[in-house]
Amino acid sequence: MNIPFYKCEANGNDFIFVFSNDFLEVKNKEVLIAKMCRRQTGIGADGLFIISDSDFYDFKLDYYNADGSWETFCANGSRCAAKVMQQLSDSQTETRFETGAGSHITRIHDDGTVSMQMTRPEYRSELLTPEDIPGFHIDSGAPHFVCESQNLTNEFVVEKGRRIRFHSFFQPRGINVNFYSLLSDNELEVRTYEKGVESLMQSCSSGSTAVVYHLSKNKKVSSPVTTRSPGGDLHFEFDDDWQNAWCKGAARIVYEGVYTAGKRET
């Protein structure tokens, strides 16, 4: 079985995009997705998107983590989806699409960056202290734990992030973990440990959104805000009640290809 795909990246966060028509006969979809995302023997990616038709919008996105588990939403990847759909339409610079976390709008700028309208995040907890680290569970389309830390080294983020991700507070679904350090009222550093990938990410737009929302609600930052992560910067603009919030960042198609799946996978 041959599956055409696009490989894309946004701020160092990389994804595979396939169309639902190419997955119609797949029986072990989660197993196949995990194999396609595997870096040593597959295409290699942090996650995979299946693009399908939508009854109400331009298209629909279903997102799967690198381990094959379904997730509601991925903001970096959704910006990439706008680039894929623009290439297919030759001219479409604004799209509205649906995800497991509601509908979103993207706009492609002349410099190639993409802005995406974000849904208003919501607190899902009071102050929590998993692993003695205080923070909050915030849903920004995907579940995130946000916590301040002056230690943003890779070793610290991976060790503590993994323990918090699997903490009993967040079972059975688990949670993404975002450590942040405030640099000014318009700038901060963010590091994300992502469930399903089980690693430190180069960038996470929905995680950065949760952090910026939390800080804005506590009067620590004001629009516009720039978040800095290893993969690059993200730029946020939002009104006071977050009814009109946008995240802008890089997104590009890296290459196109065809993945050949074996009989056991299909």
N, C-alpha and C positions, 0 to 999 in steps of 0.2 A: 504494500500500500504506500503510495507516494503522496506526501502532504506538503503542498506549497506553503511557505511561511515568509514573514518579514522578521528580521532581527532589528530591534530598536534600542536606543538608550536615552535616558534623561538624567543628567547629573550623576552619571556613573552607575545608575540603577538600570539593569538591562532586562529586556523582555522579548518573548516570542509572540507573534501575532498570527493566528490562523483564522480561517472562515469556517462557520458552522457546517457548510455544505461539504467541506473536506473531512469532517469528523462524524458524518452520519452513521457510518458502519462500524465505528469503534466500540468494542464491548468493554474493554478495560481502560476507560478514559484516564482515570487517575494514575494508573501505572504508566501508561504511555506518556502522559504529561511529565511525570517525574523523570522518565528516561530522556525525554527531549531536553529537559532543563539541566540534566547532569553535565557538568563541565568537562569531565575527562572523556566521556564516551558519547555524549549527545551534542546538541547545538550549544548548550550552556546559557543559562539565564537565571535571574532571580524569580521569574514567574512567567506564566503564559496567559494570554488573553484569547478568548474565542469571540469573534465578531459575528453577530447575527442580525437579521432584520428586526425592526421594531414597529409595532402597530401605531405608535404615537410620535416617535422621534426619528432622527436620521439613522440611528443604529443602536444596537444593544451590546454591552460588554459584560462578559463573564470572566472573572479573574481567578486564577489558580496559583497558589504558592509553588515554589520549586519542588516541594514534596508531594504535589498533586492535590493538596487540600484546597477546597473552594474558599474564597474570601469575598467579602462584600464589595471591596473597593480598593483601588490603588491609584493615587493621584498622579505620580510620576508617569506611570504607564498610560493613564488616560490622556495625558498630553501627547504621548507618542501616537496614540490611536488617531488623534486629530491629523497628524502628519501622514499616516497611512491612508486615511480616507481622502485627504487632500490630493495625494499622488494619484489615487484612482479617479478622482473627479476632475483633476487638472486645474481647478480654480477655487474650490470651496475653502474659504478661510475661516468661516464660522460654522460650528456644528452644535447641535443639541442631541445628547444621547442619554440612554438610561443605564444604570448600574444597579447592583444590589443595595446601594445606599441612596437611591433616588436619581433624579436627572441632573445633568450638568451642561454648562455651555463652555466651549473653548473658542478662542480667537487666536489665529496665527498672525504674528507681526512680520513686518518687512525684514527684520534681522534674523528671522527664523525661530525666535523664542515663541512660546505659547502661554497665553493666560487662560486660566480656568476658574470659573465661578465655583466657590466652595459652599456646601451646605453649612448651616450654622451648627457648630459643635455643641455637644451637651455633656454636662457632668453626669457621670454614672455612679459617683461615690462621694462621700465626705473624705476627709483626710485619712489616708491609709499608710501603714508603715511596714510593708513586706520587706524582710531582710533588714529591718531597722532603718529603712530609707523612706522618708516621708514623701508622699506624692498623691496624685489624684488620677482616677480612671476617667478618661474623657473619650467620648465617641465622636470622631470627626469623619465619619463614614466607615472607619475601621476602628477597632478598640485599641486605645493607647493609654499607657501609664506614663505620666510626665513627672519628673523630679529634678530638682536643682542639684548640681554637683560641680565642685571646682576641679574634680578629677575626671577628665575626659579621655584618659589614655585608652588605647584599644584593649589592654588587658583588663582594666577595671570594668569597662562597658560590657565586654563579653562575659566576664565572670558574674558580675552582679545582674546584668540583663538576663542571662539564662536562668538564674535562680528566681528572679521576679517573674519572668515569663511563665514558669511552671509552678508558681506559688499557689497554694490552696485557695487564696482569695479569688483567683481568676479561672478556676477550673469549672467545667471541663474544656472550655474553649481556648483558654490561654490568652495572652495579651502581648502586644508590642510594647517595648520599653524605650522611652526617650529621656536621655539625660541632657540638661541644658545649663549653660552658663551665660548670664546676662552681661553684655559688654557695654551697652548704653540703652537709652530709652527707644532706640531704633535699630539695634543690632544685637544678635546673640549667636552663640555656638550651639549646635545640636548634634548629638550622636544617638543613633537608633540601633537597638537590637531587635531583629524582626523574627517573629514566630513563623514557622513554615519554611523559612530559609535557614533559621537557627545560626545567625551570624550577624556581625556588625555590618551595617549597610553603608554604602557610599552616600546615600541620601534617602530621605523619606518625606514626601510632600505632605501626606496626611498626618504624619507624626509631627512635623514642623508646624502644621496648622494647629494641632492640638496645643502645642506649647505656646504659640503666639496668642491663641485665644485665651488660654489660662492667664498669661501675663497681662493681656489687655484688660481682662475682667478684674484684675487686681491692681490696675493702674500703674503697672511697671513699664509698659511700652505703649506707644501711640503710633497710629498709621502715618506714614508707611514704615514697614519693618523689613529688614534683611536678615535671613538666617544663613549661617555659614556651616557647611558640612564638608567632609573630605571630597565629595564629588562635585561641589560647586555651590553657588548661592541661589537662594530662592527669595523672591520679592513679594511682599504681601501689602495689599491695600484693603481697608475695611472701614465700614461705618461703625458707630458706637454700639449698635445692637446686633451687628454681624448679619444683617439681612442682605447686605451687598458686599461680599468679601471675595477677593480675587488673589490667586497665587500665580506668579509668573516665573517661568524657568526654561532652561534649555530642553530640547527634545529633537531627536533626529533618527532617521532610518539609516542603519549601518549597512545592511545588505539584504538581498532576497535569496531564497534558496528552496530546495525541495528535500524534505526529510523522508527517508525510506524506513518504514516500520516493518518489523518482522511479524510472522504469523502469531507468535505468542502474545504480542501486544495488541493485536486487532481481532 
